[in-house]
Amino acid sequence: MDGDGDLDAVIGKDNGDTIYFKNNGNATNPNFSAVGTNVFGLSIADVRYTQPTFADLDGDGDLDALLSSNAGFTYFSNNIPGIKITQSGGTTAVTEGGAKDSYTFVLGSIPTADVTITLDNTNNQVNTNTITLTFTAANWNIPQTVILTAVNDTTGEGQHTGVIKHTVTSADATYSGMVIEPIIVEIADNDLNQRDPSFNAAVLNNPFGLNTPDNSPSPTFADIDGDGDLDVFVGGKYGDTTFLKNIGSTTSPQFVLQANNLGITDVGYDASPSFADIDSDGDLDAFVGNKDGDVKFFRNTGSAETSTFVAQKANFGLANVSAKASPTFVDIDNDGDLDAFVGKASGGTVSFFRNTGTATTAKFVSETNDFGLKGLSANTNPDFADWDGDGDLDAIVSDFFSIAFFRNNGSKTAPNFVKQTSTFGLTIIGNSINPALVDIDGDGDLDAFVGFNYSDYADTAFFLNTPPGITFHQSGNTTSVAEGGATHSYTVVLDSIPKGNVTITLDNTNNQVNSNLTTLTFTAANWNIPQTVILTAVNDTVGEGQHNGVITYIVTSTDSDYNGMVVKPLAVTIIDNDLATGNPNFIGDQINPFGLTTGPDGFIKPRFADIDGDGDLDLFAGFRYGDIQFYRNTGTANAPAFASPVNTNSIGLLGPNGGYNSPSFADIDGDGDLDAFIGGADGKLHFSRNVGSAVAPAFVSQNFTFGITKVGSYANPTFADIDSDGDLDAFIGANDGKTQFFRNIGTANNPSFCQTSQKLRHCRCRRQHRLPQFGRF
């Protein structure tokens, strides 16, 4: 009857009354005592032989009463004012960019006035589909649903929590101001990459303005003002905790020392702060360890946006842990409340306190289980984060002289930490080491800050976690070489330490440029030492004018992070030395030269391209009735001889149905092979990407043309880098006798064309099907 977990008794009497007997024992050893007659209003006047029975007859979660008597049955509805919350699945969990969750509200009794429940996303980690729910006398017993979604940021946080608080307002005094427990939402992160960290060399001397004003700095990070970026608190040797506010952003922090540390007072010596929402009210509370082994608790009596810390006497059972207490809080058993780990001066281990209370009322009980966090020396200082991105919490623990990473080889509910031999580039500087892992630049991986002493010098070092990658540095602003002349060089270096040798193979895809190296090999010893590639142009005798060479790359490694890594090809501008100077002098009027045979009809649109990468020019020709014919050059660059034509359908190059096809070829995506654009009578430009290679083309039609639209009927495209900015622009002739110009405002790898007002002059030719071409005449 009273909801305490054991059974009470109600007995009917002959005169219509009932007597209530409360069970003062327990569920296994009851002990009843009479409380009174007609308790809870259960009585019937002027009847006899009362017999009570109880059941939840209206499905609202409480027991109603049915009393029988000589007059029949009398129903008593149990209408206790209250607000019932039901979480789907018993808990509430969401995923960034993925799964949602929900919970429902319903009132326990009919209100005398409207009841409004206002929802508050206190720490900006989760959103709701509504911010207010209103119950009336008409809908009080109809559940209303709140749908939750995680805030999908780019910060690597690992498993974290959101908090929804509720405020109740009503003119009904029984409901107004009613306290509702907050909803704790478990959030699965989608930003952390599943890989081990790779830390760059330390940055010293107040990184990001993180001035260390005290000896033995112990930094910890928290969004203490609810603005979405991380602020920092630094404990010091003499017991103070310093507050530095982040006035920058989540990706570019800038810390500024504050005169007000929000009420966190001196704790003696060796302050080691940590922050946790220990009472689940949506704001962060503070715990500060000290030299004596105490953990001081400061409750946040303000809010998530305006914190005010007030020292408390109780600390939920975090008893003395010898000396130099260094606390941190995580839900290590995944039961929905925060447990505590406390570093200490002796034993080379970390003390563990399991929370046997709840998320709102913590109760810490010391246990001997160290979960494998051992093998250290004095002055341990733990921190927990999913540093390998596999979805469970790993650990990093420092002692006086060193740092160790512990990988969780267990699970979220039953962790088993295994000490690693590698520190992933996190070097040791000085002593009294205090690490913290946070995603300070919002790139989805965890960076490291390490407070330390070195002789009479104290600082906090910053180690950037750099994901695997390959960086190229050009020796100039452009990549240009000359036949028989200028060369070009660039360097290649890895961004992170590989777990195995990394080999980069260079490929001259179109035989226009050579490199001094065909393979580069990087190891864990030389990964950050640049290797130089020198490029020279192939010095042929073909008059090509300015043209391009392309170097592509294949990456192989036993390190899965590097193996198969995609690297953009390098486009090289080549200056030709073969074209004669002066005006041209064209001689002859040969019909079907070099073995060229007559096409199927008139209106031939010829185009040359070295489509098979053999160093000579092949010929493509568009015709009136929709065909495109391919004439392979079986001769040489100096003595061409063209084979009989074949239809280009065999390589996927299909002409538009409207006919009058005019093909043009250009490496529009900078991958080292030639792609195709086809104009025609339909007034559209058709694009086919070469998904094969420079020597074995295979074309696939695409439904976009990079912004080139409204080209006019009987379109004839051609491409040239007319403004010498390193990418190809487009000129398109059409039936109206005009040539349209589309400037490439994108790049050589990612073009984006914009039509300009610049046009070539009118040339009202017979038939007016203009086919522009460019060359160094």
Order of alpha helices (4+ residues) and beta strands (2+ residues): beta-beta-beta-beta-beta-beta-beta-beta-beta-beta-beta-beta-beta-beta-beta-beta-beta-beta-beta-beta-beta-beta-beta-beta-beta-beta-beta-beta-beta-beta-beta-beta-beta-beta-beta-beta-beta-beta-beta-beta-beta-beta-beta-beta-beta-beta-beta-beta-beta-beta-beta-beta-beta-beta-beta
